[in-house]
Amino acid sequence: MRLKSGIWVAAYLRRCAVEGVFAAVRRRGAEEAGAIFIKINRLDGTGVVYGPAPQSEFGEARPAERIFTAAIGHGQPATDAELEARLVKEVRFDPDLWIVEVEDRLGRSFLDNVIKDSI
């Protein structure tokens, strides 16, 4: 069984704090099972947005952990305007999603072992 979104986000915020990096919930989604998007703000006008990996990637097996993939900005960081446009699009599609923003000049996501290469 997968952790509720609210619990996962609280743990992720704690992980960022332990690493000495500021992170905050920008949008609170559905507590039980809202999709989670992580925006990495590199503080230079660029960054990356990570979102849930498509379920089709897992076939019939549902992972117990959340798996993320770069929604925009993988390889070369995207501009802040591009990142925000993508997040607006995602909110229009799913108003129950969570947005967590991490500020890190090095672009670290702290999503250890849960990032899948972009499709």
N, C-alpha and C positions, 0 to 999 in steps of 0.2 A: 504494500500500500504506500502511496506517495504522500509526503508531507503536505499539509495544507499550505496554500500560497502565503498566507500571513506569517506562518511559522518559518517558512523557508526564507522569506524576505528579512525577518528579524535576525535570523542566523547569519545571513549574508551581510547585513549591515554591521553586525558584530565582528565578522571576519575582516571587513574593511577597516574598522576601528582598530583592531589588533595590529593591523599592518601600518597604522598611522596615516590612513588615507580617509578623507572626508567622503561620505556617501549619505544620500538622503532619499526618502521616498518623495517623488514628485507627484505621483498619482497613485492613490490607493484603489485597488481593484477588488474583485470578489474575494472574500476571505478564504473560502473553501478551495476554489480551483481556478482563480483568474490567471490568465497568461501573464508571464513576467518578461519585461523588456529591460535590459540593462544598457544605459548610455554611459560610455566612457568618454569623459570630457578631458582632453589633453591640455586644456587651459591655454591653447595657442590658436583657437578658432577651428580646431579639427577634432575628430574622434571616431568612435565606432559604436554601432548599436548592435547588441546581441539580442536575439529573440528565440522563442522555442523552436527546436528543430522540427521539421514536418513529421507527423506521425507515420507517413508512408515510408520513412527511412527505417522503421523498426518492424515492418511487416505485422504479424499478429502478436508479436511479443511486445508488451508494454513495459518499458523500463521503470524501475522503482524510483530512480533518480531523474531529475530534470536534466534534459540535454539541450544545450544552446548551440546556435549557429550564428555567424555574423550576418545580420540582415542588411547592413550597409557599412562600408568603410573597411572591409577586410582587405589586407594587402597594402593598400594606401589609404590612410585616414580620409574620411569625407569631411566636407565643411560643416560647420555647425548648422547652417541653413538647410543643407541636405539631410542632416540627421533629424532636425526638427520636423521637416516635411514628411519624412518617413514615419515618425512617431504620430503625427496628426493623422496620417493615412491609417495607421494601425488602430488608433482610437476610434476613428469612424467605423472601422470594420468590427471592432470588439470593444464596446465601452466599459467592459468589466476588467480590463487589463491593468496591470501594475507597471509603473515606470520608476526605476531606481536610477539615480544619476550618481556616478562616481567621478571625483575629480582627482586625476593622477597624471602628472606630466609625462610619465613613462608609458602611459597607456595600458597599465596592468588591469586585468579584469577580475582576478582572484576567483575565476570559475574553473579551478583545477579539475582536470579530468572530466569535465562535462561540456567541452566545446567540440563540436563536430565540424569538420571542414565544410565550407560553403558548397552548396549544390550548384 
